[in-house]
């Protein structure tokens, strides 16, 4: 089964979009880590939709509950189970189209794998709703990484054809969270919001790109050749529904560069080896090289749109027109920002434990 991620810091996702709850089990968190549910809640709240940014009309409280692994505000070393109850699910729109796969969704592939038993309501296990559990796990991973000074931050880089050009000094959590679209470039953010609202009025959707940075990551994290750092990070990112592309550093732009330009030249700074550029995105040979890790994740437009589209009724074999009803995001990119941060934190935390940076007990 494919519901778990990690080798030593193991995250197991559970729940469905319209099931009773969504959540996560974290196995491998050391004992002795102070954990306040308010800290986890703050991360989960960042994932909630904002109407000005084309967010869904579904309003879940997402109040985090801890069922195990935490005693008196401290991790015990046992598996940590965290969840949030689904309280605002409406399955009526889905019950009418159980045999009609929605274009762009996993309805048909899920039917091929699970037959009539797949939970079709709201996309079931294939819904972005399950990422609430990802963010819970990311909050724990982020706290463990912070003990070693590792910081992770993500922001909206692009929505549609509007690309942000933030100054490095503006890429701060405080500044990013001021924006409804989580963009560090105020001018680009205004244009993004206008575009999303226009697309929403048309009954359509739009995609975009999230950029994530990991700062102060020590060199040598990764397990070549098959468990490379970028490989496992990409695996973590691709677990996020709607993720369609991942690149590091210069990424696909490297294909048009010469080696003399792409190579990151070495220099000494405060007696530490650094590179003058970061086209490698902080990863060389599958290992962190001590420079900031820079990754970008491209997200497709939300598949559920109000515009009528052609599909097939798999029971009758007849062609039908389908306009997807229900409550959906016109653009999921702003809500994906904390999810990308979370999955980067989970992957890096697992590698930090593999490297022995994080022990069994936090003293």
Order of alpha helices (4+ residues) and beta strands (2+ residues): beta-beta-beta-alpha-beta-beta-beta-beta-alpha-alpha-alpha-beta-beta-alpha-alpha-beta-alpha-beta-alpha-beta-beta-beta-beta-beta-beta-beta-alpha
